[in-house]
Every structure is written in structure tokens, then in C-alpha cells.
């Protein structure tokens, strides 16, 4: 898998570059996401929440939580404990403000941490989610191994990630939008011009569908399924632990 980094002229590793990028764009991130996805990402997150609700988890970990959108949505479940973890302190600060405004401080904890070195004991969480974050892992397999480690046996793992449509004309339309329109929107509204170019490029090379299913199986996940969304521009993946 090709390793795409946000800043091509930087000597920093991918992890450090991703941290810097999200710290920089944190204040623009929510608004730009709504514009870029035409608000459809809200619908996708609701589907993730409904999947998680089915197992009635008591504890949930939302990795790459960013500004906490999915963690906040997951408060609809009956979980007593929701932890949102992210490597970017800038994104977490925005998320903490949102959580406070919604009076969810007692239910959602925001934690600064690395997805590839999770600060939790084995078999801690009933459900783990990642929305638009797995492609930012420096080493995908390491992050997935950590997720498997802290997930309880029988627990649910749900990924929401961008993917490539496979059917005509959706594939051609998606390629045109991501290569021409999306970077222009990012360039116009964000002070970090490299960020949204990176997000487009990383999405185009990241494994999706059966390719990601096979990676999950090789790590040790079972009951792996993929559920394409909106003509295949995003996919929800579900898996569990033996």
C-alpha cells in the first residue's frame, strides 16, 4: 500500500505530519466536511450508530474521534462510557467544547492518544468505531492489531471510510470531484492547502471493499462485512472478535 503523507517536503513521519495537519485545520474541519460531503456524512454516521446499538454496548471507544461528531452521536446508545481518542490536541479541544455545550461531559471522555499504541488494557471495550480515520494510521496493520487487542471477545468493530465507486458513471464522477473540485474547496476555505489534497490522495490509494476485508481477516477479526454507501463513495465495515 502506497504511503501518502500530507507534506511532501517535510522530513517528519506520517504520524507527526497528520498530527500537525489536523491541529492546523481543526477550526475549519467541521464546516468544510459538511460542504465537501453535502452533509451526507451525517447520514453515514447515523448508520454506524444503529449498528453499534444492536449489541447494546456498555463501553465504546471512538478512535480518530477528531472533533467528536461520532462520539457525540454514540451517546444515543445505552453505553455508560464513551471514550473519544485522537492524536490531534487541536481537534480534541474543538470536540470538548461541543461535548460541553451538549452536556455530555459525564458520558464522553476525550483522550489524547496514538491509535497504534492504545492506552488501554486488553479486552476493555464492547464496541470500537473509526470514522474516516484508518487511512491516517501510519501503519494500518499496527493500528488494527491494537484495536483487536482492546476489543472484548464478541465485541463489535465498525469502520466508516471513503472508498471508490466501482460502477460507471459514479466512478468517473467521483474521480473528477475528488481530483478537481474537492481540493479547490479546501484551498479556498482552509489555511492549510496541503491538507485536503492529502485527504483526496490518501483516499484514492487506500484499500477498500474486499481488499480491506482481507486485511481485517488477516489481523484476526471475524464476521467481516462491507456495506457500500451512496454509490460506493464511502463504505461501512463491520467485524468482531473471536
C-alpha positions as CSV (number, residue, x, y, z in Angstrom):
1,X,0.0,0.0,0.0
2,X,1.4,3.4,-1.0
3,X,2.1,5.6,2.0
4,X,0.7,9.1,1.3
5,X,1.8,12.0,3.6
6,X,0.3,15.4,4.0
7,X,3.5,17.4,3.4
8,X,5.8,16.1,0.7
9,X,8.7,18.3,1.6
10,X,8.7,17.5,5.3
11,X,11.2,15.1,7.0
12,X,8.6,14.3,9.6
13,X,7.0,10.8,9.7
14,X,3.4,10.4,8.6
15,X,2.1,10.3,12.2
16,X,3.7,13.6,13.0
17,X,2.6,15.2,9.8
18,X,-1.0,14.0,10.3
19,X,-1.0,15.5,13.8
20,X,0.3,18.8,12.5
21,X,-2.2,18.8,9.7
22,X,-5.3,18.2,11.9
23,X,-4.1,20.7,14.5
24,X,-3.9,23.3,11.7
25,X,-7.3,22.7,10.1
26,X,-9.2,21.8,13.3
27,X,-11.3,25.1,13.3
28,X,-12.3,24.7,9.7
29,X,-12.8,20.9,9.8
30,X,-16.5,20.5,10.7
31,X,-17.8,23.2,8.3
32,X,-15.6,22.0,5.4
33,X,-16.7,18.4,5.9
34,X,-20.4,19.4,5.7
35,X,-19.7,21.3,2.4
36,X,-17.5,18.6,0.9
37,X,-19.8,15.7,1.6
38,X,-23.0,17.7,1.0
39,X,-24.0,16.7,4.5
40,X,-24.3,13.0,3.6
41,X,-21.6,12.1,6.2
42,X,-24.2,12.8,8.9
43,X,-26.4,10.0,7.5
44,X,-23.5,7.6,7.3
45,X,-22.6,8.2,11.0
46,X,-26.2,7.5,12.0
47,X,-25.9,4.1,10.3
48,X,-22.8,3.4,12.3
49,X,-24.6,4.3,15.5
50,X,-27.5,2.0,14.6
51,X,-25.1,-0.9,14.0
52,X,-23.4,-0.3,17.4
53,X,-26.8,0.0,19.1
54,X,-27.6,-3.6,18.1
55,X,-25.0,-5.1,20.5
56,X,-26.1,-2.8,23.4
57,X,-22.5,-1.9,24.5
58,X,-21.7,-0.6,27.9
59,X,-18.3,0.8,26.8
60,X,-17.3,2.3,23.4
61,X,-14.0,3.6,22.1
62,X,-14.1,6.0,19.1
63,X,-10.7,6.2,17.5
64,X,-9.6,9.1,15.4
65,X,-12.6,10.9,17.0
66,X,-11.5,14.3,15.7
67,X,-13.9,16.9,16.9
68,X,-16.1,14.2,18.4
69,X,-19.0,14.0,15.9
70,X,-19.4,10.2,16.0
71,X,-18.7,10.1,19.8
72,X,-21.5,12.5,20.3
73,X,-23.8,10.5,18.1
74,X,-22.9,7.4,20.0
75,X,-24.3,9.0,23.2
76,X,-27.7,7.8,21.7
77,X,-26.7,4.3,22.8
78,X,-27.1,3.0,26.3
79,X,-23.3,2.9,26.8
80,X,-22.1,4.1,30.3
81,X,-18.7,5.0,29.0
82,X,-17.7,6.6,25.6
83,X,-14.0,7.4,25.0
84,X,-13.0,9.6,22.0
85,X,-9.3,9.2,21.2
86,X,-7.3,11.3,18.8
87,X,-3.7,12.2,18.1
88,X,-4.5,15.9,17.5
89,X,-5.0,18.1,20.5
90,X,-6.4,20.8,18.3
91,X,-9.3,18.6,17.1
92,X,-9.9,17.3,20.7
93,X,-10.2,20.9,22.0
94,X,-13.0,21.6,19.5
95,X,-14.6,18.3,20.4
96,X,-14.5,19.1,24.1
97,X,-16.3,22.4,23.5
98,X,-19.1,20.6,21.6
99,X,-19.5,18.0,24.2
100,X,-19.7,20.6,27.0
101,X,-22.4,22.5,25.0
102,X,-24.4,19.3,24.8
103,X,-24.0,18.5,28.5
104,X,-22.3,15.2,27.7
105,X,-19.2,15.7,29.8
106,X,-20.2,12.9,32.2
107,X,-20.7,10.4,29.4
108,X,-17.9,11.2,26.9
109,X,-14.2,11.4,27.7
110,X,-11.8,12.9,25.2
111,X,-8.3,11.4,25.3
112,X,-5.1,12.4,23.5
113,X,-3.5,9.2,22.2
114,X,-2.0,7.2,19.4
115,X,-4.2,4.6,17.6
116,X,-1.1,2.4,17.2
117,X,-0.3,2.4,21.0
118,X,-3.7,2.5,22.7
119,X,-3.5,3.4,26.4
120,X,-6.0,0.7,27.5
121,X,-5.9,-2.8,28.9
122,X,-6.7,-5.9,26.8
123,X,-10.4,-6.6,26.3
124,X,-11.7,-3.2,27.5
125,X,-14.4,-2.1,25.1
126,X,-17.6,-3.7,23.9
127,X,-17.5,-1.6,20.7
128,X,-14.9,0.3,18.8
129,X,-15.5,2.7,15.9
130,X,-13.3,4.6,13.5
131,X,-14.9,7.2,11.1
132,X,-12.6,8.5,8.3
133,X,-9.5,7.7,10.3
134,X,-8.0,4.3,9.4
135,X,-6.4,5.7,6.3
136,X,-4.5,8.2,8.5
137,X,-2.8,5.4,10.5
138,X,0.9,5.4,9.9
139,X,0.9,1.6,9.8
140,X,-2.6,0.2,9.2
141,X,-1.9,-3.3,10.5
142,X,-0.4,-2.0,13.8
143,X,-3.5,0.1,14.4
144,X,-5.8,-2.8,13.6
145,X,-3.9,-5.1,15.9
146,X,-4.2,-2.6,18.8
147,X,-7.9,-2.3,18.1
148,X,-8.3,-6.1,18.2
149,X,-6.3,-6.2,21.5
150,X,-8.5,-3.8,23.4
151,X,-11.8,-5.0,21.9
152,X,-13.7,-7.5,24.1
153,X,-14.4,-11.0,22.8
154,X,-17.7,-10.9,20.9
155,X,-17.4,-7.1,20.6
156,X,-18.1,-5.1,17.5
157,X,-15.6,-3.1,15.4
158,X,-17.1,-0.7,12.9
159,X,-15.2,1.4,10.3
160,X,-16.6,4.2,8.2
161,X,-14.2,5.2,5.5
162,X,-14.1,6.7,2.0
163,X,-14.0,4.3,-0.9
164,X,-14.0,4.3,-4.7
165,X,-17.2,3.6,-6.6
166,X,-16.8,0.7,-9.0
167,X,-19.7,1.3,-11.4
168,X,-19.9,3.8,-14.3
169,X,-20.6,6.7,-14.3
170,X,-20.2,7.0,-10.5
171,X,-16.5,6.2,-10.6
172,X,-15.7,8.8,-13.2
173,X,-17.8,11.4,-11.4
174,X,-16.1,10.6,-8.1
175,X,-12.7,10.9,-9.7
176,X,-13.4,14.2,-11.2
177,X,-14.9,15.6,-8.0
178,X,-12.0,14.4,-5.7
179,X,-9.2,15.5,-8.1
180,X,-10.6,18.8,-9.2
181,X,-13.5,20.2,-7.0
182,X,-12.6,19.0,-3.5
183,X,-9.0,20.3,-3.5
184,X,-10.3,23.7,-4.8
185,X,-12.8,23.9,-1.9
186,X,-10.1,23.0,0.6
187,X,-7.7,25.5,-1.0
188,X,-10.4,28.3,-0.9
189,X,-11.6,27.8,2.7
190,X,-8.7,26.2,4.6
191,X,-5.4,27.9,5.6
192,X,-3.6,24.6,5.0
193,X,-3.7,24.0,1.3
194,X,-1.9,20.6,1.5
195,X,-4.4,19.1,3.9
196,X,-7.3,18.5,1.6
197,X,-5.1,17.4,-1.2
198,X,-3.7,14.8,1.1
199,X,-7.1,13.7,2.2
200,X,-8.1,13.2,-1.5
201,X,-4.8,11.4,-2.4
202,X,-4.9,9.1,0.7
203,X,-8.5,8.1,-0.1
204,X,-7.6,7.2,-3.7
205,X,-4.9,4.7,-2.7
206,X,-6.4,3.2,0.5
207,X,-7.6,-0.4,0.2
208,X,-11.4,-0.7,0.2
209,X,-14.1,-3.4,-0.2
210,X,-12.7,-6.9,-0.2
211,X,-9.1,-5.7,0.0
212,X,-9.7,-4.1,3.4
213,X,-11.9,-7.1,4.4
214,X,-9.0,-9.4,3.8
215,X,-6.6,-7.2,5.9
216,X,-9.1,-7.3,8.8
217,X,-9.3,-11.1,8.5
218,X,-5.6,-11.5,8.4
219,X,-5.3,-9.4,11.6
220,X,-7.7,-11.8,13.3
221,X,-11.1,-10.2,13.0
222,X,-14.1,-12.5,12.2
223,X,-17.6,-11.9,10.7
224,X,-16.1,-9.2,8.4
225,X,-18.6,-7.5,6.1
226,X,-18.5,-4.3,3.9
227,X,-21.6,-2.2,3.3
228,X,-21.0,0.4,0.5
229,X,-22.8,3.7,1.0
230,X,-24.1,6.3,-1.6
231,X,-23.0,4.6,-4.8
232,X,-19.8,3.4,-3.1
233,X,-18.2,6.8,-2.2
234,X,-18.0,5.5,1.4
235,X,-18.1,2.1,3.0
236,X,-19.1,0.8,6.4
237,X,-17.1,-2.2,7.5
238,X,-18.3,-4.4,10.4
239,X,-16.2,-7.1,12.2
240,X,-16.0,-8.8,15.6
241,X,-13.5,-10.6,17.8
242,X,-13.5,-14.3,18.5
